[in-house]
Amino acid sequence: MTKVVCIEPDGHRVELDIKDGWSVMQGAVTQGVQGVVAECGGSLSCATCHCYVDEAWYPRLAPPSDSEQVMLENVAAERLPTSRLSCQIEVQPGLDGLTIRYPDRQI
């Protein structure tokens, strides 16, 4: 299990223990984090799990795929340099402490 910190749109901080190999989105949805819709269930076709990765953590992630980059063009909230789709962030032990923030809207 890896600890991931999710900051909900209202600023509430939620610490999650997510099974390694799961996506951040899966862990967030399973544990009831507010601010993630995940309409497509993680199939990279809706952009409703958009999140902002903490700047200190962003370089530690694998870069977004071309498909993720295309989907990030369709996010409802402002796209920032650290925007990612949380369904595409695979949890692994090296990400223990990863911090992300969900925007104020997904749709």
mmCIF file of the C-alpha atoms, coordinates in Angstrom:
data_MODEL
# 
_entry.id   MODEL 
# 
loop_
_atom_site.group_PDB 
_atom_site.id 
_atom_site.type_symbol 
_atom_site.label_atom_id 
_atom_site.label_alt_id 
_atom_site.label_comp_id 
_atom_site.label_asym_id 
_atom_site.label_entity_id 
_atom_site.label_seq_id 
_atom_site.pdbx_PDB_ins_code 
_atom_site.Cartn_x 
_atom_site.Cartn_y 
_atom_site.Cartn_z 
_atom_site.occupancy 
_atom_site.B_iso_or_equiv 
_atom_site.pdbx_formal_charge 
_atom_site.auth_seq_id 
_atom_site.auth_comp_id 
_atom_site.auth_asym_id 
_atom_site.auth_atom_id 
_atom_site.pdbx_PDB_model_num 
ATOM 1   C CA . MET A 1 1   ? 0.000   0.000  0.000   1.00 0.00 ? 1   MET A CA 1 
ATOM 2   C CA . THR A 1 2   ? 1.154   3.486  -0.849  1.00 0.00 ? 2   THR A CA 1 
ATOM 3   C CA . LYS A 1 3   ? -0.010  6.657  0.845   1.00 0.00 ? 3   LYS A CA 1 
ATOM 4   C CA . VAL A 1 4   ? -1.457  9.286  -1.498  1.00 0.00 ? 4   VAL A CA 1 
ATOM 5   C CA . VAL A 1 5   ? -2.733  12.639 -0.286  1.00 0.00 ? 5   VAL A CA 1 
ATOM 6   C CA . CYS A 1 6   ? -5.775  13.994 -2.119  1.00 0.00 ? 6   CYS A CA 1 
ATOM 7   C CA . ILE A 1 7   ? -6.949  17.533 -1.590  1.00 0.00 ? 7   ILE A CA 1 
ATOM 8   C CA . GLU A 1 8   ? -10.619 17.894 -2.365  1.00 0.00 ? 8   GLU A CA 1 
ATOM 9   C CA . PRO A 1 9   ? -12.019 20.993 -4.118  1.00 0.00 ? 9   PRO A CA 1 
ATOM 10  C CA . ASP A 1 10  ? -13.017 22.539 -0.765  1.00 0.00 ? 10  ASP A CA 1 
ATOM 11  C CA . GLY A 1 11  ? -9.446  22.148 0.535   1.00 0.00 ? 11  GLY A CA 1 
ATOM 12  C CA . HIS A 1 12  ? -10.161 19.118 2.732   1.00 0.00 ? 12  HIS A CA 1 
ATOM 13  C CA . ARG A 1 13  ? -7.085  16.889 2.862   1.00 0.00 ? 13  ARG A CA 1 
ATOM 14  C CA . VAL A 1 14  ? -7.657  13.125 2.649   1.00 0.00 ? 14  VAL A CA 1 
ATOM 15  C CA . GLU A 1 15  ? -4.854  10.604 3.150   1.00 0.00 ? 15  GLU A CA 1 
ATOM 16  C CA . LEU A 1 16  ? -5.446  7.377  1.245   1.00 0.00 ? 16  LEU A CA 1 
ATOM 17  C CA . ASP A 1 17  ? -3.737  4.021  1.383   1.00 0.00 ? 17  ASP A CA 1 
ATOM 18  C CA . ILE A 1 18  ? -3.917  2.741  -2.189  1.00 0.00 ? 18  ILE A CA 1 
ATOM 19  C CA . LYS A 1 19  ? -2.957  -0.717 -3.371  1.00 0.00 ? 19  LYS A CA 1 
ATOM 20  C CA . ASP A 1 20  ? 0.166   -0.698 -5.530  1.00 0.00 ? 20  ASP A CA 1 
ATOM 21  C CA . GLY A 1 21  ? -0.733  -1.186 -9.191  1.00 0.00 ? 21  GLY A CA 1 
ATOM 22  C CA . TRP A 1 22  ? -4.038  0.672  -8.846  1.00 0.00 ? 22  TRP A CA 1 
ATOM 23  C CA . SER A 1 23  ? -4.519  4.113  -10.315 1.00 0.00 ? 23  SER A CA 1 
ATOM 24  C CA . VAL A 1 24  ? -4.892  7.143  -8.084  1.00 0.00 ? 24  VAL A CA 1 
ATOM 25  C CA . MET A 1 25  ? -8.415  7.493  -9.507  1.00 0.00 ? 25  MET A CA 1 
ATOM 26  C CA . GLN A 1 26  ? -9.361  3.957  -8.425  1.00 0.00 ? 26  GLN A CA 1 
ATOM 27  C CA . GLY A 1 27  ? -8.170  4.615  -4.899  1.00 0.00 ? 27  GLY A CA 1 
ATOM 28  C CA . ALA A 1 28  ? -9.897  7.992  -4.730  1.00 0.00 ? 28  ALA A CA 1 
ATOM 29  C CA . VAL A 1 29  ? -13.239 6.683  -6.004  1.00 0.00 ? 29  VAL A CA 1 
ATOM 30  C CA . THR A 1 30  ? -13.132 3.583  -3.804  1.00 0.00 ? 30  THR A CA 1 
ATOM 31  C CA . GLN A 1 31  ? -12.444 5.700  -0.732  1.00 0.00 ? 31  GLN A CA 1 
ATOM 32  C CA . GLY A 1 32  ? -15.034 8.404  -1.502  1.00 0.00 ? 32  GLY A CA 1 
ATOM 33  C CA . VAL A 1 33  ? -12.833 11.379 -2.333  1.00 0.00 ? 33  VAL A CA 1 
ATOM 34  C CA . GLN A 1 34  ? -14.894 14.384 -3.428  1.00 0.00 ? 34  GLN A CA 1 
ATOM 35  C CA . GLY A 1 35  ? -14.070 16.055 -6.721  1.00 0.00 ? 35  GLY A CA 1 
ATOM 36  C CA . VAL A 1 36  ? -13.410 13.023 -8.902  1.00 0.00 ? 36  VAL A CA 1 
ATOM 37  C CA . VAL A 1 37  ? -16.247 11.887 -11.189 1.00 0.00 ? 37  VAL A CA 1 
ATOM 38  C CA . ALA A 1 38  ? -14.495 9.157  -13.222 1.00 0.00 ? 38  ALA A CA 1 
ATOM 39  C CA . GLU A 1 39  ? -17.364 8.667  -15.669 1.00 0.00 ? 39  GLU A CA 1 
ATOM 40  C CA . CYS A 1 40  ? -15.409 6.267  -17.895 1.00 0.00 ? 40  CYS A CA 1 
ATOM 41  C CA . GLY A 1 41  ? -14.030 4.198  -15.023 1.00 0.00 ? 41  GLY A CA 1 
ATOM 42  C CA . GLY A 1 42  ? -10.436 4.754  -16.051 1.00 0.00 ? 42  GLY A CA 1 
ATOM 43  C CA . SER A 1 43  ? -10.538 3.965  -19.761 1.00 0.00 ? 43  SER A CA 1 
ATOM 44  C CA . LEU A 1 44  ? -9.023  7.324  -20.745 1.00 0.00 ? 44  LEU A CA 1 
ATOM 45  C CA . SER A 1 45  ? -12.118 8.603  -22.500 1.00 0.00 ? 45  SER A CA 1 
ATOM 46  C CA . CYS A 1 46  ? -13.745 11.286 -20.340 1.00 0.00 ? 46  CYS A CA 1 
ATOM 47  C CA . ALA A 1 47  ? -11.202 13.516 -18.489 1.00 0.00 ? 47  ALA A CA 1 
ATOM 48  C CA . THR A 1 48  ? -13.437 13.643 -15.383 1.00 0.00 ? 48  THR A CA 1 
ATOM 49  C CA . CYS A 1 49  ? -10.637 12.542 -13.066 1.00 0.00 ? 49  CYS A CA 1 
ATOM 50  C CA . HIS A 1 50  ? -8.502  15.586 -13.871 1.00 0.00 ? 50  HIS A CA 1 
ATOM 51  C CA . CYS A 1 51  ? -6.152  16.533 -11.055 1.00 0.00 ? 51  CYS A CA 1 
ATOM 52  C CA . TYR A 1 52  ? -3.246  18.818 -10.290 1.00 0.00 ? 52  TYR A CA 1 
ATOM 53  C CA . VAL A 1 53  ? -0.100  17.031 -9.153  1.00 0.00 ? 53  VAL A CA 1 
ATOM 54  C CA . ASP A 1 54  ? 1.966   18.826 -6.528  1.00 0.00 ? 54  ASP A CA 1 
ATOM 55  C CA . GLU A 1 55  ? 4.913   20.471 -8.287  1.00 0.00 ? 55  GLU A CA 1 
ATOM 56  C CA . ALA A 1 56  ? 7.452   18.548 -6.197  1.00 0.00 ? 56  ALA A CA 1 
ATOM 57  C CA . TRP A 1 57  ? 5.931   15.240 -7.306  1.00 0.00 ? 57  TRP A CA 1 
ATOM 58  C CA . TYR A 1 58  ? 5.225   15.972 -10.967 1.00 0.00 ? 58  TYR A CA 1 
ATOM 59  C CA . PRO A 1 59  ? 8.760   15.160 -12.255 1.00 0.00 ? 59  PRO A CA 1 
ATOM 60  C CA . ARG A 1 60  ? 8.658   11.793 -10.472 1.00 0.00 ? 60  ARG A CA 1 
ATOM 61  C CA . LEU A 1 61  ? 5.739   10.558 -12.572 1.00 0.00 ? 61  LEU A CA 1 
ATOM 62  C CA . ALA A 1 62  ? 6.020   8.901  -15.956 1.00 0.00 ? 62  ALA A CA 1 
ATOM 63  C CA . PRO A 1 63  ? 5.192   11.523 -18.584 1.00 0.00 ? 63  PRO A CA 1 
ATOM 64  C CA . PRO A 1 64  ? 1.618   11.618 -19.899 1.00 0.00 ? 64  PRO A CA 1 
ATOM 65  C CA . SER A 1 65  ? 0.990   9.550  -23.011 1.00 0.00 ? 65  SER A CA 1 
ATOM 66  C CA . ASP A 1 66  ? -0.115  11.185 -26.252 1.00 0.00 ? 66  ASP A CA 1 
ATOM 67  C CA . SER A 1 67  ? -3.662  9.941  -25.562 1.00 0.00 ? 67  SER A CA 1 
ATOM 68  C CA . GLU A 1 68  ? -3.657  11.518 -22.110 1.00 0.00 ? 68  GLU A CA 1 
ATOM 69  C CA . GLN A 1 69  ? -2.364  14.793 -23.570 1.00 0.00 ? 69  GLN A CA 1 
ATOM 70  C CA . VAL A 1 70  ? -5.303  14.823 -25.994 1.00 0.00 ? 70  VAL A CA 1 
ATOM 71  C CA . MET A 1 71  ? -7.796  14.189 -23.183 1.00 0.00 ? 71  MET A CA 1 
ATOM 72  C CA . LEU A 1 72  ? -6.230  16.939 -21.069 1.00 0.00 ? 72  LEU A CA 1 
ATOM 73  C CA . GLU A 1 73  ? -7.259  19.371 -23.800 1.00 0.00 ? 73  GLU A CA 1 
ATOM 74  C CA . ASN A 1 74  ? -10.881 18.633 -22.829 1.00 0.00 ? 74  ASN A CA 1 
ATOM 75  C CA . VAL A 1 75  ? -10.823 19.200 -19.072 1.00 0.00 ? 75  VAL A CA 1 
ATOM 76  C CA . ALA A 1 76  ? -13.578 21.358 -17.573 1.00 0.00 ? 76  ALA A CA 1 
ATOM 77  C CA . ALA A 1 77  ? -11.403 23.209 -15.051 1.00 0.00 ? 77  ALA A CA 1 
ATOM 78  C CA . GLU A 1 78  ? -8.323  25.196 -15.945 1.00 0.00 ? 78  GLU A CA 1 
ATOM 79  C CA . ARG A 1 79  ? -5.484  23.080 -17.298 1.00 0.00 ? 79  ARG A CA 1 
ATOM 80  C CA . LEU A 1 80  ? -2.235  23.777 -15.462 1.00 0.00 ? 80  LEU A CA 1 
ATOM 81  C CA . PRO A 1 81  ? 1.331   22.637 -16.215 1.00 0.00 ? 81  PRO A CA 1 
ATOM 82  C CA . THR A 1 82  ? 0.935   19.901 -13.569 1.00 0.00 ? 82  THR A CA 1 
ATOM 83  C CA . SER A 1 83  ? -2.470  18.677 -14.801 1.00 0.00 ? 83  SER A CA 1 
ATOM 84  C CA . ARG A 1 84  ? -2.870  14.924 -15.150 1.00 0.00 ? 84  ARG A CA 1 
ATOM 85  C CA . LEU A 1 85  ? -5.697  12.419 -15.334 1.00 0.00 ? 85  LEU A CA 1 
ATOM 86  C CA . SER A 1 86  ? -5.624  10.500 -12.087 1.00 0.00 ? 86  SER A CA 1 
ATOM 87  C CA . CYS A 1 87  ? -6.684  7.320  -13.904 1.00 0.00 ? 87  CYS A CA 1 
ATOM 88  C CA . GLN A 1 88  ? -3.295  7.391  -15.624 1.00 0.00 ? 88  GLN A CA 1 
ATOM 89  C CA . ILE A 1 89  ? -1.181  7.691  -12.473 1.00 0.00 ? 89  ILE A CA 1 
ATOM 90  C CA . GLU A 1 90  ? -0.247  4.186  -11.376 1.00 0.00 ? 90  GLU A CA 1 
ATOM 91  C CA . VAL A 1 91  ? 0.447   3.869  -7.670  1.00 0.00 ? 91  VAL A CA 1 
ATOM 92  C CA . GLN A 1 92  ? 3.793   2.335  -6.760  1.00 0.00 ? 92  GLN A CA 1 
ATOM 93  C CA . PRO A 1 93  ? 5.979   2.360  -3.634  1.00 0.00 ? 93  PRO A CA 1 
ATOM 94  C CA . GLY A 1 94  ? 8.193   5.168  -4.966  1.00 0.00 ? 94  GLY A CA 1 
ATOM 95  C CA . LEU A 1 95  ? 5.175   7.476  -4.907  1.00 0.00 ? 95  LEU A CA 1 
ATOM 96  C CA . ASP A 1 96  ? 4.553   7.194  -1.165  1.00 0.00 ? 96  ASP A CA 1 
ATOM 97  C CA . GLY A 1 97  ? 3.384   10.656 -0.097  1.00 0.00 ? 97  GLY A CA 1 
ATOM 98  C CA . LEU A 1 98  ? 2.263   11.759 -3.579  1.00 0.00 ? 98  LEU A CA 1 
ATOM 99  C CA . THR A 1 99  ? 0.002   14.790 -3.260  1.00 0.00 ? 99  THR A CA 1 
ATOM 100 C CA . ILE A 1 100 ? -2.667  15.750 -5.771  1.00 0.00 ? 100 ILE A CA 1 
ATOM 101 C CA . ARG A 1 101 ? -5.495  18.274 -5.782  1.00 0.00 ? 101 ARG A CA 1 
ATOM 102 C CA . TYR A 1 102 ? -8.828  17.865 -7.514  1.00 0.00 ? 102 TYR A CA 1 
ATOM 103 C CA . PRO A 1 103 ? -10.223 21.012 -9.209  1.00 0.00 ? 103 PRO A CA 1 
ATOM 104 C CA . ASP A 1 104 ? -13.542 22.658 -8.432  1.00 0.00 ? 104 ASP A CA 1 
ATOM 105 C CA . ARG A 1 105 ? -15.303 20.982 -11.364 1.00 0.00 ? 105 ARG A CA 1 
ATOM 106 C CA . GLN A 1 106 ? -14.943 18.015 -13.686 1.00 0.00 ? 106 GLN A CA 1 
ATOM 107 C CA . ILE A 1 107 ? -17.945 18.600 -15.936 1.00 0.00 ? 107 ILE A CA 1 
# 
